[in-house]
Amino acid sequence: MTARTLESSPSILPLYARAAAPMIPGASLLPFVPGGGGEIPDLELDLGGVRAKPEDVAAYARACGFALRDHLPPTYPHVLAFPLHMAVMADGSFPFGAVGLVHVGNRIEQHRRIGIGEELAIHVQPTKLEPHSKGRTFSLITKVMVDGEVTWESTSTMLRRGGGDGSSGGRVGESFPTVPDDTPASAEWRLGDDLGRRYAAVSGDRNPIHMHSLSAKPLGFPGAIAHGMWTKARCLAALESRLPDAFATEVRFRKPILLPGRVEFASASDGDQIDFAVRDAKRGTPHLDGRMEPLEPNPNGVRRK
């Protein structure tokens, strides 16, 4: 295992340059460029002394539909961890480039709300590759700690397309909850063709598949697609008044949302549990299935077993 403690948050643009370098013939032969094939490296990254900037949190909240509060939106720690995600995937030992990867699933456990002024420590590590019907998947495991206690953690599952095993789909989404198709929509969202660029500005995620149709098409998409984490964040913003302090929420990203687009949001409750979905407003194409379940609150930040 290789464990590294970073002195500061990595700069995103140089990481994207390295992550995209495998698209250049022969570049993967260089030791500092990913793309040499093989297995996901056993790599762990740690970064301490992280504080969210209130102006950045406010810009993110506006882009995703959250109210401005004195605590972080439940998806915002993902933004703080994203430079570490990119550093893992841009490492020279990583088997392929990050550009063109598709986010297929995400689970978040928030053990308590995180105040905007709190100092955080972030830990990120990848998992090994697993077979998938459309290629192979791996996950990025993130833990966010305050004073040594885990307050927030997530699993982001990424798909490397190509060479699928022909199975029904892989681990993400097996027996996953869905909102019945006849559940009335409670909201409709019109998404402009600049949504990917606007979310990139507040999240740092500038994957070309989200930025413009001209950069998405060479990577196999008919046009730019919405970020999966924007879609999840927008769903949780729609449910914000119903979210407890401590909860787990898992989503499966299904069909990409092409931009511009028009989608609808629907939810169904079973006690304190909420299932939710995003689907195409005209054709009903499923884009996201999700669930929110309360966790037992713990002021120290760790869920009690």
N, C-alpha and C positions, 0 to 999 in steps of 0.2 A: 504494500500500500504506500502511496505517495501522499503525504499530508502537507499542505502549505498554508501558512498564515500570512495573509496579505496586509500590507501597511495602509493601503487606501483602496477605495473602490476602483476597479479597472476602467479604463477609458473604452467606451463602446465602439467608436468608429475604427480604431486599429484592430479590435477584435473581429469586427465584421470583415475587414479586409483579409485577415488571416482565414476566417471561416469560409470566405468566398474563393480563396486562392485555389482550392482543389479543382475548380472549374477550368483552370488554366492547364493545358496539357503539360505533364511533366512536373508540375509544381509540387505534387505530393511526395516527390523524391527528396525534397528538402526536409531536414530534420525538425524544423520549427513549424512546418505546415501540416495540418491534419489531412487525412485522406489515404493513409497507407494500408487501410483494410485491417482485418483482424477483429479483436474484441474491444469492448469499451474498457478504458483504463481504470484501474483501481485508484481513483484520485479523490481527495477530499480538500476542499477549500474553506478557510475560515477568515472572517473579517469582523473585527470588533470596532467599537466606537462609532456606530452608525446612528445618525439622527435624521429623521425626515425633516425637510425644509417646509415650513408652513405654506409658502407660496407654491411650492411644487405639489403639495397635497391638495391645495385649493384648485389648481389647474386640472389635476387628475379628477377630482370630484366633479368638476363642471363637465369634463369630457364624458364621464360615465354616468352622470345623473344622480350622484350622491349629494345629500345635504352637507353643508359645511359644519363640522363639529370639532370638538377638542380631542377626538381620537381618530385613528387611522381608519379609512374604509377597509373592510375585511379582505379585499384583494390587493391592497396597496403594498403589503410586505413582499408580494411577488415582484413588484417593480424594483424595490430595494435590492432584492436578490438577483434580479435579471443580469446585471454585469457579471456576477459569479457564474451564472448559467452559461453565459457566452464564453467566459474564460475557460470553463471545462471543455466546451465544444470546439474552441479554437486552439486547444492544446495540441502540440505536435504529435502526441500519442493517440489522439482521437481518430477512429477508423474512417471517418468521412466528414465532409464539410457540413456545417449547420445550415447553410443557405438552401432553401427548398424543403427542409423538414416540415412536417405537418403536426400540429398539436392536436392530439385525438382525445385526450382526457385530462381532467384535473380534479384533485381532491384537496380541500383545505380543512384543517381543524384549528379553529380559533378557541383557545382555552380561556381567554379573557380579552377584553378590548385593550388596545395598546394606545397609550396617550401619545400625542404628536411630539411632545418633548422628551420622551423616554429614550435612553441610550440602549441600542440593540447590538447583539452579536449574531452573525449569520453564518450558518454552516450549510454547505452544499456538497452533495456527492451523487454520482450517477449509478444506475444499476446496469446489470448485464443485458445483452440483447436477448429478445424473445421473438419467436415466430409470430407472424401476423398474416392474414389472408392477402394483404396488399404489400407485404414487405417484411420489415422487422421493426420492433419497437424497443425503446428503452425509456427509463424514467429518470428524472432529476428530483432527488429528495432534498427538501429544504427545511431547516429548523431555524426559527428565530427565537432568541433567548433574551431575557431581561434579568440581570443579576443571577445568571446561571440557571434560570428556570425557563423551560420551553413554554412560550406563550402562544406560538403560532407555528404550524408546520404544514407542508404541502407535498404532494406528489404530482408532478407534471409528466405526462406520458407523451412521447414524441414518436412519430412514424417516419421511418426511412423507406420511401416507396421503392418498389422493384423487387422481383424475385420472391413473391409471396408464396405461401405454402398451400394455398387453395382451401384453407379452413374457413370456418364461419366468421372469424374476426379477431381472435386473440383475446387476451385477458380483459382489456378495457371494454366495458359494456355488457359483459356476460350477466344475464338475468337482471339487467339494469331497469329501474323503474321508468315508466313512461306515463305521461298525462293522456287520458283517453282522447282520441281524435275529436270527439264531439264536445269536448270541454270548451265553452265560449272563451274567446280571447278577452283579456281585461285591458289590453293596450296594443297600439300599433305604432311601430317606429319606422320612420322614413330615413334611410341611411344614404347620405351623399357619397359621391365618388371620391371625396377627400377624407372620408372617415379614417381610412388606414393611415394617412399622413398625420391627421390630427391626433390619433391615439399614439402613433409613434413619437410625436413630439412630447407627450407627457409620460411615456413609458420607457422610451429608449429602444423599443423593439422595431427595428427598421428592416426586417426581413423583406426582400424585394417582392414576395408574393402578396404583400399587403399594400405596397406603396403606389403602384400604378400598373395599368394593364400592360404597358410596354415592358415592364420588368417581370410581371407575373407570367406572361405567355411563354417566354423561353424556358420557364421552369414547369411547364405542363398544365397551366391553368388558363381558362378562357379569358380571364380578366383578374383584376385585383380582388382579393377576398378580405373580409373583415377578420380582425384578430379574434381568436377564440377567447382570450382573456378579457377583451373588451365586452364580448357578448355575455360572458359569465358575470362580469362586474355590473353590466346594465341590468341583468336579471336580479342580482342581489340588491341593487339600488331600488328596483321596483318593489322589492320585499322588505326594504329597510326598516319600516316601522314595525315589522313582525319578527325581526331577528333578535334572538336573545343575546346576552353577553357572550355565552359560550355555545358554540355549535360546530357541526361538521357539515360540509356541503361538497357534493361530488357531482361532476357533470361529465357527460359524454358528448363530444363534438361530432356531429354526424355529417350532413352535407355542408360544404362551405357556403358562406353567404357571399354571393357575388355583389360587387359594388358598381353602381348604385343599386339599392334594393329597398324592398318594403317587407317588413316582417311583423309578426304578431306574437304577443307574449300571453301565455295562459298558465294558470296554476290551480292546484287542487290540494286541499288540506285533509289530513287524517290525524286528528288530535293536534299535537304540537309539530308533527311532521308535515312538510310542504313539498310536494312534487311540482316541478315547473318545466316549461318547454318553450322553445322558440321555433316557429315554423314560418314558411313563406306565406305571406298574406294572401296571395292569389291562388297558388297551386297547392298549398298545404305541405310542401316539402319539409321534412323534419331537419332542423339545423342543430338543435341542442336539446338534450334531455337532462334534467337535474333533480336533485333532492337536497333538502335541508333538514337536519335532525338536531335537536338540542343536545348539548353535552352538559354534564353536571358542572356547574360553575366552581371554579377554584381560584381564589384571589392570588395564590402563589404562582399560577400560570400553568400547572401541570394537571392534567385530567386524573382524577382519582380512579383507581382500578376497582 
